[in-house]
């Protein structure tokens, strides 16, 4: 009976191990399935963000003249803002994909390896314990069968001895031999009994330890492992939701930006922009006079009648070929014609036409010429800034030959000088056309108009040299020209490149004994190794004192202490100038 119960327990224990093995394997497969699910979600977020970015990029305005035309309308600016916000919105989906990968997929991959290793170890210990108890059981059964066999042999030997002892025909020697054989068998049975008893006691102890200590511990470890697995799945699911929740504030800001952009659209302002863009500047024609054919007299043309247009045709073609009248008199007959603006609009959009924009109406031509003059003035300013920087660099090379050859700068300076002269010639040419347009336009549209050149002259002395050969009087409030010469005459500069260069003298010697005052502080953004004379080495994040601001040559003079000072590249540092310092400003 005990044998049957033991066998049943062994079978039940084996079945439990099989069930646990199947369940834990299913748990691992579930973790792998969830990791695959998160990975696919991450890929979806990445692809979605990529598609959103491509969509935003696709509808971004192209870099052409059409973009400048569109940028002045509020609905175009709102759409551009929407595209930018949509691009930021796509970035948040990329953040979701990155966080899902780093916080869930990578962690689950690492945990799966640990889980498989731990599960394998626990089942290995369980099988080892089961094999050991089965081995002890077999050894105990072997001792039991040996004891049973020895007992039967001893009983048969005893019966044989008694039979021989009762037989009178058997010799005494045979009887003695049978008796010794029976005694030996009894002794063997006694030894087998002792061995069986010892092994049985040992097996019972091992069986008790197996079922009450070893196996429960293994099952407890498997239970703990399973609970940790389930807990880890729960944490990952919570993280899955938190990853989305973390980007919601920024996504909300993106949507708020789109809403704000939509609310900033101003229909009335945009419509006024259209009117301003296509305003021709022509005066409306006068009334058409009545022609009395009943009298043999020539109709007198009124100054306000449209016959003026015919007189204007007799003027030089350069001054009248751009006018578009709503009524055109041809062969002494008046005919009503509709103005077709298709070609005019096409020219505005494509930027085609003569260099002097004579194909445009007066108002549009004036705007184009003024814009071209402003653009050329900016180019002149850039060239002169570059020339000033090269002049300073040449001065540095002259004072410190080890830093470079001064003659290497001369070809570039000559080239820049030639470019400036060409640009000045272009400015004078366009200013002549602009003056011609303004003279022919109605005086009321000239009220308070000033050339962009003179606006630039009031702000910088550099642009003054671009208008040296021409002065145009300002228009008075009532539209008539005044003879008053304002500050533009006083600030006009000589066109000689040697005179227009108003750069401050670069006279800071590196061995200057006088200590310069501190005008601010700076922080090194990148490390810089000052190998050349006059420079100073700085480490990233180091704080220094600024004693001389960048003069346009890309170098800033700093001081570490009373004995260490020199120049560092301005782009390598973040400068904070003091508010009371001359020309103080904060920049990076």
C-alpha positions in Angstrom: 0.0 0.0 0.0 2.8 2.4 0.9 4.5 1.5 -2.4 1.4 2.4 -4.3 1.0 5.8 -2.5 4.6 6.7 -3.1 4.2 5.9 -6.8 1.1 8.0 -7.0 2.8 11.0 -5.3 5.7 10.7 -7.7 3.4 10.6 -10.6 1.4 13.6 -9.3 4.6 15.6 -8.7 5.8 14.8 -12.2 2.5 16.0 -13.6 2.7 19.2 -11.6 6.2 19.9 -13.0 4.9 19.3 -16.5 2.0 21.7 -15.9 4.2 24.4 -14.4 6.6 24.1 -17.2 3.9 24.6 -19.8 2.4 27.6 -17.9 5.7 29.4 -17.4 6.6 28.8 -21.1 3.3 30.4 -22.0 4.1 33.3 -19.7 7.4 33.9 -21.5 5.6 33.7 -24.9 3.1 36.3 -23.7 5.9 38.7 -22.7 7.5 38.2 -26.1 4.1 38.9 -27.8 3.6 42.1 -25.8 7.2 43.2 -26.7 6.4 42.6 -30.3 3.2 44.6 -30.0 5.0 47.6 -28.5 7.7 47.3 -31.2 5.0 47.4 -33.9 3.4 50.4 -32.2 6.8 52.2 -32.1 7.3 51.5 -35.8 3.8 52.9 -36.5 4.7 56.1 -34.6 8.0 56.4 -36.5 6.3 56.0 -39.9 3.5 58.4 -38.9 6.0 61.0 -37.8 7.9 60.5 -41.0 4.8 60.9 -43.1 3.8 64.0 -41.2 7.2 65.6 -41.7 7.2 64.8 -45.4 3.7 66.4 -45.6 4.9 69.5 -43.9 8.0 69.7 -46.0 6.0 69.1 -49.2 3.8 72.2 -48.6 6.5 74.4 -47.3 6.8 77.5 -49.6 9.6 77.3 -52.1 12.5 79.7 -52.1 11.5 82.0 -54.9 9.9 85.4 -55.5 6.4 83.9 -55.1 7.2 83.2 -51.5 7.8 86.9 -50.9 4.5 87.7 -52.4 2.7 85.1 -50.2 4.4 86.0 -47.0 2.6 89.4 -46.8 -0.8 87.7 -46.5 -2.0 86.7 -43.0 -3.6 83.4 -44.2 -0.3 82.4 -45.9 1.6 83.1 -42.7 -1.0 81.2 -40.7 -0.6 78.2 -43.0 3.2 78.4 -42.7 2.8 78.5 -38.9 0.5 75.5 -39.1 3.1 73.6 -41.1 5.8 74.4 -38.6 3.6 73.4 -35.7 2.7 70.2 -37.6 6.4 69.5 -37.9 6.8 69.9 -34.1 3.8 67.6 -33.7 5.5 65.0 -35.8 8.5 65.4 -33.5 6.4 64.4 -30.5 5.4 61.1 -32.2 9.1 60.5 -32.7 9.6 61.0 -29.0 6.8 58.5 -28.3 8.6 55.9 -30.6 12.0 56.6 -28.9 10.5 56.3 -25.4 8.6 53.1 -26.2 11.9 51.6 -27.5 14.1 52.6 -24.7 11.7 52.2 -21.8 9.8 49.1 -22.8 11.2 47.2 -25.7 14.8 47.3 -24.5 13.8 46.5 -20.9 11.6 43.6 -21.9 14.3 42.1 -24.1 16.7 42.2 -21.2 14.1 40.8 -18.8 13.2 38.0 -21.1 16.7 36.7 -21.1 16.8 36.8 -17.3 13.4 35.2 -17.1 14.4 32.3 -19.3 17.6 31.7 -17.4 15.8 31.8 -14.0 13.1 29.4 -15.2 15.6 27.0 -16.6 17.5 27.0 -13.3 14.4 26.2 -11.2 13.2 23.4 -13.4 16.7 22.0 -13.5 16.8 21.9 -9.7 13.3 20.3 -9.6 14.3 17.5 -12.1 17.5 16.9 -10.2 15.6 16.5 -6.9 13.1 14.2 -8.6 15.8 12.1 -10.1 17.5 11.8 -6.7 14.4 10.7 -4.8 13.7 8.2 -7.6 17.2 6.8 -7.3 16.8 6.5 -3.5 13.5 4.7 -4.0 15.1 2.2 -6.5 18.0 1.6 -4.1 15.6 1.0 -1.2 13.5 -1.4 -3.4 16.6 -3.3 -4.4 17.5 -3.8 -0.7 14.0 -4.9 0.0 13.9 -7.5 -2.8 17.3 -8.8 -1.7 16.1 -9.2 1.9 13.0 -11.0 0.6 15.1 -13.3 -1.6 17.5 -14.1 1.3 14.7 -14.8 3.6 13.2 -17.3 1.2 16.6 -18.9 0.6 17.1 -19.2 4.4 13.7 -20.8 4.8 14.4 -23.4 2.1 17.8 -24.1 3.6 16.2 -24.6 7.0 13.6 -27.0 5.5 16.3 -29.0 3.7 18.3 -29.3 6.9 15.3 -30.5 8.9 14.6 -33.0 6.1 18.1 -34.3 6.1 18.3 -34.5 9.9 15.1 -36.6 10.0 16.3 -39.0 7.3 18.2 -42.0 8.9 19.7 -42.9 5.6 21.7 -39.7 5.3 25.2 -39.6 6.7 26.1 -37.3 9.5 28.4 -35.4 7.3 25.6 -34.5 4.9 23.4 -33.4 7.8 26.2 -31.2 9.1 26.6 -29.7 5.7 22.9 -28.9 5.4 22.9 -27.4 8.9 25.9 -25.1 8.0 24.1 -24.1 4.8 21.0 -23.2 6.7 22.9 -21.1 9.2 24.7 -19.2 6.4 21.4 -18.5 4.7 19.9 -17.2 8.0 23.0 -15.0 8.5 22.6 -13.5 4.9 18.9 -12.9 5.5 19.8 -11.1 8.8 22.3 -8.9 7.0 19.9 -8.1 4.2 17.3 -7.2 6.8 19.7 -4.8 8.4 20.6 -3.2 5.1 16.9 -2.9 4.1 16.1 -1.3 7.4 18.9 1.2 7.1 18.0 2.1 3.5 14.3 2.4 4.3 15.0 4.8 7.1 17.3 6.9 4.9 14.7 6.9 2.1 12.0 8.0 4.5 14.1 10.9 5.6 15.0 11.9 2.0 11.4 11.5 0.9 10.2 13.7 3.8 12.7 16.4 2.9 11.9 16.1 -0.8 8.1 16.6 -0.4 8.2 19.1 2.5 11.3 21.2 1.9 13.0 20.9 -1.5 10.0 20.7 -3.8 8.0 23.4 -1.9 11.0 25.8 -2.2 11.3 25.2 -5.9 7.5 25.8 -6.4 7.8 29.0 -4.3 10.6 30.2 -6.5 8.6 29.5 -9.6 5.6 31.3 -8.1 7.8 34.3 -7.2 9.1 34.3 -10.8 5.6 34.2 -12.2 4.5 37.1 -10.0 7.4 39.2 -11.0 6.7 38.5 -14.6 3.1 39.6 -14.2 4.1 42.7 -12.3 6.6 43.6 -15.0 3.9 43.3 -17.6 1.7 45.7 -15.6 4.6 48.2 -15.2 5.2 48.1 -19.0 1.5 48.7 -19.7 1.5 51.7 -17.4 4.6 53.0 -19.1 2.9 52.5 -22.4 0.2 55.0 -21.4 2.6 57.4 -19.6 4.7 57.7 -22.8 1.7 59.2 -24.6 0.7 61.3 -21.6 4.1 62.9 -21.3 3.9 64.5 -24.8 0.3 65.7 -24.4 1.3 69.1 -23.1 3.6 69.8 -26.0 1.1 68.4 -28.5 -1.5 70.7 -26.9 0.9 73.6 -27.4 1.3 72.7 -31.1 -2.5 72.6 -31.5 -2.8 75.9 -29.6 -0.2 77.3 -32.0 -2.3 76.2 -35.0 -5.4 77.7 -33.4 -3.6 81.0 -32.7 -2.4 81.1 -36.3 -5.9 80.6 -37.6 -7.3 83.3 -35.3 -4.5 85.7 -36.5 -5.9 85.7 -40.1 -7.1 89.2 -41.0 -9.3 89.2 -44.2 -9.6 93.0 -44.4 -5.8 93.4 -44.1 -5.2 90.8 -46.8 -7.7 92.4 -49.2 -6.0 95.7 -48.7 -2.7 94.0 -49.5 -4.1 92.9 -52.8 -5.3 96.4 -53.6 -1.9 97.8 -52.7 -0.1 95.2 -54.8 -2.1 95.8 -58.0 -2.7 99.5 -57.6 -1.6 101.1 -60.9 -1.2 104.7 -59.9 -3.0 106.1 -62.9 -5.5 108.9 -62.5 -9.1 108.1 -63.5 -10.0 109.5 -66.9 -12.2 112.6 -67.2 -15.7 112.8 -68.5 -16.3 112.0 -72.2 -17.5 115.2 -73.9 -20.6 115.3 -76.0 -19.8 115.4 -79.7 -22.3 117.4 -81.7 -22.3 116.1 -85.2 -25.0 118.6 -86.1 -22.5 121.4 -86.1 -19.6 121.6 -88.5 -17.1 122.4 -85.9 -14.2 120.6 -84.3 -14.7 119.3 -80.9 -12.5 121.0 -78.4 -10.7 118.5 -76.3 -11.0 119.1 -72.5 -7.9 118.9 -70.3 -9.7 116.2 -68.4 -10.9 114.2 -71.4 -9.2 111.1 -72.6 -7.8 112.8 -75.6 -4.9 113.6 -73.4 -3.9 110.0 -73.9 -3.5 110.6 -77.6 -1.3 113.6 -76.9 0.7 111.5 -74.5 1.4 109.1 -77.4 3.3 111.9 -79.1 5.7 112.1 -76.1 8.8 109.9 -75.9 7.9 106.2 -75.8 9.9 105.6 -72.7 7.6 107.8 -70.7 4.2 106.6 -71.9 4.4 103.0 -73.0 3.6 101.5 -69.7 0.2 103.2 -69.2 -3.0 101.1 -69.4 -6.1 103.2 -69.8 -9.6 101.9 -69.4 -10.7 103.7 -72.5 -8.6 103.8 -75.7 -9.4 106.2 -78.6 -8.5 104.7 -81.9 -9.1 106.3 -85.4 -11.3 109.0 -83.8 -13.7 106.5 -82.3 -14.3 105.9 -78.7 -14.5 102.2 -77.7 -15.0 100.8 -74.2 -12.5 98.1 -73.5 -12.0 95.9 -70.4 -8.5 96.0 -68.9 -7.0 92.5 -68.9 -4.6 92.1 -66.0 -3.5 88.6 -66.9 -0.2 89.6 -68.4 0.4 92.2 -65.7 -0.2 89.6 -62.9 2.0 87.1 -64.7 4.8 89.5 -64.9 4.5 90.3 -61.2 4.5 86.6 -60.3 7.3 85.5 -62.6 9.4 88.6 -62.3 9.8 88.8 -66.1 10.1 92.1 -68.0 12.7 94.8 -68.7 15.3 95.6 -66.1 13.7 99.0 -65.4 10.3 97.4 -64.8 8.8 99.7 -67.5 6.2 97.0 -68.2 4.5 97.7 -64.9 2.1 100.5 -63.9 3.7 103.5 -62.2 2.9 102.5 -58.6 4.1 98.9 -59.0 7.1 100.1 -60.9 8.0 102.5 -58.1 7.8 99.7 -55.5 9.9 97.4 -57.6 12.6 100.0 -58.2 12.6 101.0 -54.5 12.9 97.4 -53.4 15.8 96.9 -55.9 17.6 99.9 -54.5 17.2 98.7 -50.9 18.5 95.3 -52.0 21.6 96.8 -53.6 22.2 99.0 -50.6 22.2 95.9 -48.4 24.7 94.2 -50.7 26.9 97.3 -50.6 26.7 97.2 -46.8 27.7 93.5 -46.7 30.7 94.1 -49.1 31.9 97.1 -47.0 31.6 95.1 -43.7 33.6 92.4 -45.3 36.2 94.9 -46.5 36.4 96.4 -43.0 37.0 93.0 -41.5 39.7 92.2 -44.0 41.3 95.6 -43.4 41.5 94.7 -39.7 42.9 91.3 -40.4 45.6 92.9 -42.6 46.5 95.3 -39.8 46.8 92.4 -37.4 49.0 90.6 -39.9 51.2 93.7 -40.3 51.7 94.1 -36.6 52.1 90.3 -36.1 53.6 88.7 -39.2 53.6 85.3 -37.6 49.8 85.2 -37.8 49.8 85.6 -41.6 51.0 87.4 -44.7 49.4 90.9 -45.2 49.8 90.7 -49.0 47.5 87.6 -49.1 44.5 89.9 -48.3 45.1 92.5 -51.0 43.6 90.5 -53.9 40.4 90.0 -52.0 40.3 93.7 -51.0 40.7 94.7 -54.7 37.9 92.4 -55.7 35.6 93.8 -53.0 36.4 97.3 -54.1 35.4 96.5 -57.7 32.2 94.9 -56.5 31.3 98.0 -54.5 31.8 100.2 -57.5 29.6 98.0 -59.6 26.9 98.0 -57.0 27.1 101.8 -56.7 26.7 102.2 -60.4 23.6 99.9 -60.3 22.1 102.0 -57.4 22.6 105.2 -59.4 21.0 103.6 -62.5 17.9 102.5 -60.5 17.7 105.8 -58.7 17.5 107.6 -62.0 14.6 105.4 -63.1 12.9 105.9 -59.7 13.2 109.7 -60.0 11.7 109.5 -63.5 8.7 107.4 -62.2 8.1 109.8 -59.2 8.1 112.8 -61.5 5.4 111.4 -63.7 3.2 110.1 -60.8 0.4 112.2 -59.3 1.6 114.5 -56.5 -0.8 113.2 -53.9 0.7 109.8 -54.0 4.2 111.3 -53.3 3.2 112.6 -49.9 5.8 111.8 -47.2 7.6 109.4 -49.6 11.3 109.0 -49.1 13.9 107.0 -51.0 15.1 103.9 -49.2 18.6 105.2 -49.9 18.1 108.2 -47.7 16.4 106.1 -45.0 19.6 104.0 -44.9 21.7 107.2 -44.8 20.0 108.3 -41.6 20.7 104.9 -40.0 24.3 104.2 -41.2 27.1 106.2 -42.7 28.0 103.4 -45.0 25.1 103.8 -47.4 25.8 107.6 -47.7 28.7 106.8 -50.1 26.2 105.0 -52.4 24.4 108.3 -53.2 27.3 110.6 -53.5 26.6 111.8 -57.1 22.9 112.4 -56.7 20.7 114.3 -54.2 16.9 114.2 -54.4 14.8 116.7 -52.4 12.2 115.4 -50.0 8.6 115.9 -50.8 6.6 118.3 -48.7 3.3 117.2 -47.0 1.3 118.8 -49.7 3.0 116.8 -52.4 5.3 119.6 -53.9 9.0 119.3 -53.8 11.0 121.4 -51.3 14.5 122.8 -51.7 15.4 122.0 -48.1 18.5 119.9 -47.8 18.3 117.9 -44.6 20.9 115.8 -42.8 21.6 113.6 -45.8 24.0 116.3 -47.2 25.8 116.6 -44.0 26.5 112.9 -43.6 27.4 112.2 -47.2 30.7 110.3 -47.4 33.5 110.4 -49.9 33.3 107.5 -52.4 37.1 106.9 -52.1 37.5 103.4 -50.6 40.3 104.7 -48.5 38.0 107.4 -47.1 34.8 105.5 -46.7 36.5 102.9 -44.5 35.6 104.4 -41.1 36.9 101.5 -39.2 38.4 102.2 -35.8 42.1 102.0 -35.6 43.3 98.6 -34.5 46.0 99.8 -32.2 45.7 97.3 -29.4 49.2 95.9 -29.0 49.5 92.5 -27.4 52.2 93.7 -25.1 50.3 96.8 -24.0 51.3 97.6 -20.5 48.1 99.5 -19.7 45.4 97.3 -18.3 42.1 97.6 -20.2 38.9 97.9 -18.2 36.5 94.9 -18.0 33.3 95.5 -20.2 31.6 92.2 -19.5 32.0 88.4 -19.1 31.9 85.4 -21.3 31.6 81.7 -21.2 33.5 79.3 -23.4 31.1 77.1 -25.5 33.9 75.1 -27.0 37.6 74.4 -26.2 40.1 76.5 -28.1 43.9 76.0 -28.2 45.6 79.3 -28.9 48.7 78.3 -30.7 49.3 81.7 -32.4 50.8 84.7 -30.7 48.2 87.0 -29.2 45.6 84.2 -28.7 44.8 82.5 -25.4 43.7 78.9 -24.8 40.3 78.3 -23.1 38.5 75.3 -21.9 34.9 74.5 -22.5 32.7 76.1 -19.8 35.4 78.4 -18.5 34.4 81.9 -17.4 36.5 84.9 -18.6 36.4 88.7 -18.5 35.8 90.6 -21.8 38.1 93.6 -22.2 37.5 94.3 -25.9 34.4 93.5 -28.0 34.4 91.9 -31.5 35.2 94.7 -34.0 33.8 92.7 -36.9 36.9 90.5 -37.5 35.5 87.5 -35.6 37.9 87.9 -32.5 37.1 89.0 -29.0 39.8 90.0 -26.4 39.4 88.3 -23.0 41.3 88.2 -19.7 41.7 85.2 -17.4 43.6 87.1 -14.7 46.0 90.1 -14.5 48.7 88.3 -16.4 46.8 86.2 -19.0 44.8 87.9 -21.8 44.4 87.4 -25.5 42.1 86.9 -28.4 39.6 84.0 -28.9 37.1 83.4 -31.7 33.8 85.1 -31.0 31.9 82.1 -32.2 33.5 80.0 -29.5 32.1 82.0 -26.6 28.9 83.4 -25.2 29.4 87.1 -24.4 27.5 89.0 -21.7 28.4 92.7 -21.9 27.7 95.1 -19.1 24.7 97.4 -19.7 26.7 100.5 -19.0 29.5 99.6 -21.4 29.7 101.4 -24.7 27.7 99.7 -27.4 26.7 97.0 -24.9 24.6 94.1 -26.1 24.1 90.5 -25.2 24.5 87.9 -28.0 25.7 84.4 -28.6 
